[in-house]
């Protein structure tokens, strides 16, 4: 969920190695992650809330823009696994405590 400002320049930099199929700003997210890992967030001028699952490292990466313009909430199932949603109401009845994911993380 979000908007990436100036994504065309990042897309141009990535296009030597990646081919893109649309004009969507979100299409550059995974190539950015593959190239820069968590450092990719320093390159973004954006408002966003996102979840990336890295199948190679088996890590789940949750991130929000530094100001927190786009919402992201989370909670835990009874088995301890984490659940995310862009609206708190979507977590009601699925987990006990519903918490906002902190901006800039």
C-alpha positions as CSV (number, residue, x, y, z in Angstrom):
1,X,0.0,0.0,0.0
2,X,1.6,3.3,-1.0
3,X,3.1,5.6,-3.5
4,X,6.7,5.7,-4.6
5,X,7.7,9.2,-5.8
6,X,10.5,9.4,-8.4
7,X,10.2,5.6,-9.0
8,X,11.0,6.1,-12.7
9,X,14.6,6.9,-12.0
10,X,15.0,3.9,-9.8
11,X,13.3,1.8,-12.4
12,X,15.7,3.1,-15.0
13,X,18.7,2.2,-12.8
14,X,17.3,-1.3,-12.3
15,X,16.3,-1.9,-16.0
16,X,19.8,-3.0,-17.0
17,X,19.2,-6.1,-14.9
18,X,15.4,-6.4,-14.7
19,X,12.6,-6.2,-17.2
20,X,9.4,-4.6,-16.2
21,X,5.9,-5.4,-17.5
22,X,3.9,-2.4,-16.4
23,X,4.1,1.2,-15.4
24,X,3.3,0.5,-11.8
25,X,5.5,2.1,-9.2
26,X,5.2,-1.1,-7.0
27,X,6.8,-3.3,-9.6
28,X,10.3,-2.0,-8.6
29,X,10.0,-3.1,-4.9
30,X,11.2,-6.7,-5.3
31,X,14.1,-5.8,-7.7
32,X,15.1,-3.1,-5.2
33,X,15.1,-5.6,-2.4
34,X,17.1,-8.1,-4.4
35,X,19.7,-5.5,-5.2
36,X,20.0,-3.6,-1.9
37,X,18.3,-5.7,0.8
38,X,17.1,-3.6,3.7
39,X,19.2,-0.6,2.4
40,X,16.5,-0.2,-0.3
41,X,14.4,1.8,2.2
42,X,17.0,4.5,2.2
43,X,16.5,4.9,-1.5
44,X,12.7,5.4,-1.3
45,X,11.0,8.8,-1.4
46,X,7.6,7.3,-0.6
47,X,4.6,6.8,1.6
48,X,4.2,3.1,2.1
49,X,3.3,0.1,4.3
50,X,4.6,-3.2,3.0
51,X,5.4,-6.8,3.9
52,X,8.1,-8.7,2.0
53,X,8.7,-12.4,2.5
54,X,12.3,-13.4,1.6
55,X,12.1,-17.1,0.6
56,X,15.8,-17.5,0.7
57,X,16.4,-16.3,4.2
58,X,12.9,-17.3,5.4
59,X,12.5,-13.8,6.9
60,X,9.4,-11.6,6.9
61,X,10.1,-7.9,6.5
62,X,7.5,-5.4,7.6
63,X,8.1,-1.7,6.8
64,X,6.4,1.7,7.0
65,X,7.5,5.0,5.7
66,X,9.3,7.3,8.2
67,X,6.3,9.5,8.8
68,X,3.7,6.7,9.0
69,X,1.4,8.1,6.3
70,X,0.2,4.6,5.3
71,X,-1.2,2.5,8.1
72,X,-0.1,-1.0,9.1
73,X,-1.4,-3.0,12.1
74,X,-0.4,-6.3,13.5
75,X,-1.3,-8.9,16.1
76,X,-0.5,-12.5,17.1
77,X,-2.6,-15.6,16.6
78,X,-2.9,-17.9,19.6
79,X,0.0,-20.0,18.2
80,X,2.3,-17.0,18.2
81,X,2.4,-16.4,14.5
82,X,2.1,-12.8,13.3
83,X,-0.8,-11.3,11.2
84,X,-0.8,-7.9,9.5
85,X,-3.5,-5.7,8.0
86,X,-3.7,-2.1,6.7
87,X,-6.8,-1.5,8.8
88,X,-7.1,-2.5,12.5
89,X,-10.8,-3.7,12.0
90,X,-9.5,-6.5,9.8
91,X,-7.7,-8.0,12.7
92,X,-10.7,-7.9,15.2
93,X,-11.5,-11.5,16.2
94,X,-8.3,-12.9,14.8
95,X,-5.9,-11.9,17.5
96,X,-5.9,-10.5,21.0
97,X,-4.0,-7.2,21.0
98,X,-4.0,-5.1,17.8
99,X,-1.0,-2.8,17.6
100,X,0.1,-0.2,15.1
101,X,3.4,-1.0,13.4
102,X,5.7,1.9,14.1
103,X,6.6,4.4,11.4
104,X,10.1,4.2,10.0
105,X,10.7,0.5,10.8
